[in-house]
Amino acid sequence: MLCLSGSNGSKGLLGFYFGTSLVARILVATALGAAVGLALGPQAAAVKPLGDLLLRLLRMIVVPVVFFSLVVGASSVSPSRLGSVGIKLIAYYTITTALAVTVGLLFANLLKPGLGLVLEGTGGATLSATPPSLVETLLNVVPTNPVEALAGGNMLQIIFFALLLGIGISTLSESQDPRLSSAGQAVFKVCEGGAEAMYKITKWIMEYAPIGVFALIATVFSQQGSKVAGPLAMALGTVYLAFGAHMVVIYGAALKAFGLSPLGFFRRAREAMITAFVTRSSSATLPVTMEVSEEMLGVSKGIFSFTLPLGATINMDGTAIYQGVCVMFVANCMGQALSLSQQLTVILTATLASIGTAGVPGAGAIMLLMVLNSVGISVSEGTAAAAAYAMILGIDSIMDMGRTLLNVTGDMVGTVVVAKGEGELDGSKWD
């Protein structure tokens, strides 16, 4: 094996590769892919199979990641704890997530990232010529055959069934009947094991992602040239503008409604926010978030020990905004326009899917495949949709920093708001 051995104790090429941060590797791969694509032109298509492999790997894990994550997320909420705190918190998370994807779609409709850049594809994916009405969409959420929904990748039906199954498991686990309680816990452990296995596989795929991103970006630039750089920058700018607007307007309004200073909150919460931005993981930031909530924000342990882990599982405002903008970007790159009904479907799917978005780096890109599928956009090799998705993957790590920061900030805002409403907030910390 080729290695870079020497007296400095280096571990070789593989050691160097895996020892470098994933963010740095993807950014370097994006730059190299663009350079190679521009330099070699059509000859760069030779690396296309490496990119197609990444798309296949991502598509392979979408359904199991969503299903197991949703079941575990829903079953982790104990019915006995769904009292005043749980109902308020889940209502807050649901409303802010729906508002988040709405904000993302609003900015995407105003700024239109990707418009005018019609990417080429061989038999590209197309949107449904006669999209179903909103009533039909809502009825179609309920599967007549859950196994068929899983096999066919019908995401709204998978989400609905997984939520019901998770709630059923949670109810069984709380049963006073030892037999039922044991059965519920056994099924939960199986699903939890499945979810953890999928997260592990996701991490393996993300280790390969820089190679796949290099190939995908090289292919796109070899076909489209430098004209894709501007629309890509516009997509990134649109996402971050939406992040900022949601943080200032939605979170600021929520804090003000409970008599709390938004500036005071952001000043006290900055350590957790910076940690989230750097680590790109809500779960990894959780210990810091808990410490900040107790020491800096004055939230009682009885509140944040329940709200923050739940938030890290089901509250994904940043991911919802990202999905709204990126779905519009892909559609614009295909020369298509999403109807109002399809945009409402995006809101519904992204809101429900927030429970199934694991708090690990890169999960948002996987969920984006699911939301695209919900409006009839299939990301298959050689299609225009795949080319647009490849562009998003190239800057996904940069987007991931902002969306994780927003996700964690939303967790803390919800925790503070609920604590204030329950009389469990130490006001002296805010003086």
N, C-alpha and C positions, 0 to 999 in steps of 0.2 A: 504494500500500500504506500502510495506517495505520501510523504510526510515532511514536515519542516522541523526535524529534530535538531538539537544543538545544545550547547552548554547552558542556555537560558531555560532549559526544562520545558520548552513548548511542547504541546501535545499533538502537533500535527495539524493538517488541514481540517480534519473533522473536529478536533478539539477547538481550533480557532473559530470554526463556523458555529458550533453550538455554544461556544463561550461568549459570542457576541450577542447583544440584545436583538430580539426579533424585530423591533422597530427599526434599528439601524440596518439590519439585513434587508428588510423590505424596501426601505428608502433607497439603499444602494442598488438593489435589484431593479427598482423602478427607473432610476437614472440610467443604469447600464442598458436596460431593455429599450428605453427610448433612443439612446445613442446607437445601439446596434441596429435597431429597426431603421433609423434614418440613414445610417452608413451603408448598410447592406441592401436595403430595399427589399424586393421580392425574395431574395435569397434568405432573408431572415425567417421565412416561413418554415425552414427546416426544423426550428425549435418548437413549432406549434404543438406537436404531440405532448410535450412536457407541460404546456399550459392546459391542454385538454384533460390531462390526467388530474390536475388540481381541481378543475371543474367537476369531474366525475367523483372525486373523493368528497368534495363538499356536498354534492347532491346526494351521495350515498348516505351521509349521516344526518341529513335534515330531519327526516321523519322520526328516527329513533331519538334524536336529541330533543326535539319538541315534545314527543309523547312522554318520555321518561321524566323530563324536567317539569312538565306541567303536572303530571301525576304526583311527583314528589312535592312540588310547590303547593299544590292544593291540599294534599294530605298532611302537610306540615302545620297547617293552621288548625289547631285543636278546637273543636266545637265548643268546649267548655270555656275557652278564652275569647270566643267571638261574642263578647259582651259589648259594653260601651266602647272600650278601647279598640277592639277589633273592627267593629262596624264603622266607627269614625275613620280609622286608619285605611281600611280597604276602600271606603267611599272617597277619601282624599286621593289615594293612589290611582283609583280608576278615573276620577275626574281629571286629575293633572296629566295623566298619560294620554287621555283622549284629547285634552287641550294641546298637549305637546305635538302629537302627530298633526293636529289641525294647524298649529303654528308652522310646522315644517311644510305642509302643503300650501299654506298661505304664502310663505316666502318663495316657494318653488314656483307658484303661479305668477307671482309678481316679477321675479328675476329670471325665470325660465332658463335654468341652467341646462346646457346641452342643445338648446333650440338652434336650428340651422346647421348642426353637425349631424348629418344623416349617415350613420355608419353602414358599411357594406357587410353583407353576410350571404352565405350560400343557403338560400331557402330560409331566411330569417324568421324568427318568431313573430307572430302577429297577434294583435289584440282581437278579441271577439267582435265580429261585425255587429252582432245584436246582443249587447250585454244584458244580463238579466236585471229585472227591476229590483229595487231595494227590498220589497216584500218577498220576492222570490229568493233573494240572497239570504234574508233572515230565516226563511223556512228551510233553505238548503243547508243551514248550519247544523241541523239535526240529522245525523246519519241514519239511514234505514238498515245499513249493514256496516258496523264499525270496522270489521276486518277488510271489507272492500275499500273503505275510506283510507285505511292505513296502506293497503297495497297500491291504491291509485294516487296517493299523495294529496288527497283532498284536505287542505290544511284547516279550513274552518271547521269541518266535521271532526277532524282529529283533535282540535283544540277543545271543542264542546265535549266530546266523549272523554278525553283525558281529565278535564275539570270535574265532570260527574264522577268518574272513577276515583279520582283523588279525594273528593268529598266523602264518597262512600267508604273508602279505606279509613279516612280519619274518624268517621262515625263508628265504624266497627272497632277501631283501636280504643275508643273511649267507652265501649260497651261494658256493662257490669258482668256480663256473661263471660267467664274466662275463655270459653271455647271461641266465641266470636272475637274477643279482644286479641287472642293469640293468632287467629286467622288474619285479622286486619294487620297486625304487626308483621306477620310473615310476608304478606303481599307487599307491604311497604318496603321491607328490607330488599325484596327482589327488585322492585322498581328503583330503589335508591342505589342498589348495586348496578343496575342497568344504566342509570344516569351517570354515576361516577365513571363507569367504563366508557360511556360516550364522551365524557369530558376528557378522559385520558386520550382517546382516539383523536378528539379534536385538537389536543395539544400536539400530537404526533403530526397531524396534517398541517398544522400551522408551522411546524418546523420545516416542512417541505415547501410551504407557501412562497418563500422568497424565490425559489427556483421556478415554480409555476408562474409567479407574477412576472419574473424576468421574461419568460417565454411569451406570456400573454401580451405584455406591453410591447415587446419587440414586434410581435405579429401585428398589433394595432398600428404602431407607428410605421411599419413597413408598408402597410396598406393605405393609411390615411395621411402620413406625413406629420409635420409639426402643427397642423391646424387643430389638433386635439388638445394642445396645451392650454389654450385660452378657456374652452368650455370646462376643462377639468378644474382649473383654478376658480372658475365661477361656481362650480358645484361645491368646492371646499369653502369658499367664502359664504355661500348661501347657508350651508350647514352651520357655520360658526355664528353668523348673524342671527339665525333662528335660535341657537343655544343662548346667546346673550339676551335676546328679547324675552325668551321664556323665563330665564333666571330673574331678570329685572322686573318684568311685568307680572307674571303669574306668581312666582314665589314672593316677590315684594308685596303683592296684594294680599296673599294669604297671611303673611306675617303682620302686615298693617291691620288686617281685619281682627286680629287677636291682640292688638295693642303692643306689638313688638317692633323694634327698630330693625328694618332690613340692613342698614349699614352696620349696626351693632352685631347682627347675626353673622354677616359675611366676615367681619373682623374676627370674631371669636371662632368661626368654623374654618378659617383659612388653612390650618394645618392639615385637616382631613381632606379639604378640597385639593390642595397641592399634592398630597399623597395619592389621591385618586387619579389625578392627571398624569402622574409619573408612572404608577403601577399599571394603569389601565384595567384595574380589576376591583369591582365592588366588594367581592369576597375578601381579597387580600387587604383592603383598606378597612375592613370591619373593626379590627381591634383599635385602630386609631380613631375611627368614628365613634366608637363607644366611649373611649377616654375623653374625647372632646365634648361629647354630649353630657357627660357627667361633670367634668371639671370646668369646662368653659361655658356651657349652655345651661347648666343647672337642672338637667332632667334627672328624675329619680330612676334608680336602677330597675325598679319594677316596670317602668314604662319602656326604657330603651332596650332592655334585654329581650323584649318581645318585638318592638317596632323595627329596630334596625336589622336584625336577621331576616325578618319578613320582607323589609324593604329591599334588601340585597337580593332577594329572590324574585319579587314580583313588581318592584317599582323601577321602571326603565324609561324615564322621560327622554333622556338623551338618545337612547336607541330608537324610540318612537319618532323623534324629529328626523334622525338620520334616515330612517326607512321612508318617511314621507318625501323628503327631498330626493333621495336616490331613486325611488320608484319613478318620480317625475323626470329625473335626469335620463334614466334608461329609456322611458317612453319617448322623450324628446329626441334622443339620439336615433330612435327607430323611425322618427317622422310621424309618430302617432300622438293622439291627444286622449288623455283619460277623461271619460265622461264624469259628471257629478256622481252618478251611481257608483262608478268604479272608485272614485276618490273616497266616497263614504265607506266602501268596502275596505279600502286601505286603512281608514280610521278604525273600523271595527276589528279587522284582523290584527293590526299593530297593537291595539289596546289589549286584546285578549292574549296575544303572543308575548306580551311583556312578562307574564308569569313564567313563560317557558324560555326566557332568555337568560341563560346561565351567566352568573357574574364573573366570567373569565374572559381574558383578552381574545378578541376575534369572534366572539359569539354573535355579534350584531351582523356580521357579513353572512353568516349562515341563516339567520332569521330573515335577512333581506331576500334570499331565494324563496322563502316561504311566502312573503308578502307579494313578491312579483308573481308568483304562481297564482295567488288569489285573484288577480285581475287579468289572468290569461297570458302572462308573459313567461315563456319557457326559456330558461337559460341553457341552451344546448350547444354543443360544439359546432363552430362554423357559422353561428347566427349573429345577427346584429346585436341582439340582446347580450350574447356572450362577450362581444367586443366592448360594449358599454359597461358591463359588469366587471370586466377585466380592468378597465380604467379606474373604477371605484376601488377595486382591490389594491391598486397601486398606491392609493392615498388613504386606505382604510385605517392604517395605524395612526395617522395624524387625526383623522376623524374620531377614532376610538378614544384618544386622550380627552377630547372635549366632551364626548357623550358620557364617558365614565365620570368625569367631574360633575356633569349635570345630574347623572343618576344618583351619586352619593349626596350631592347637595339637596336633592329632592327628598332623600331618605331623612336627612337631618331636619329639614323644614317640617316634614310631616310629623316627625317625633316631637319637635318643639311645640307645634300647634296642638297636637293631641295632649301633650303634657300640660299645656296651659289650660286647655279646656277641662282637664280632669283635676286641676289644682295640684299638679305634681311637678311644677316648675319653680325652682328656687330663684325668686326675683332678685336676690342680692347679687347674683352673678351678672346681672344685666345693668347694675348701677354704675 
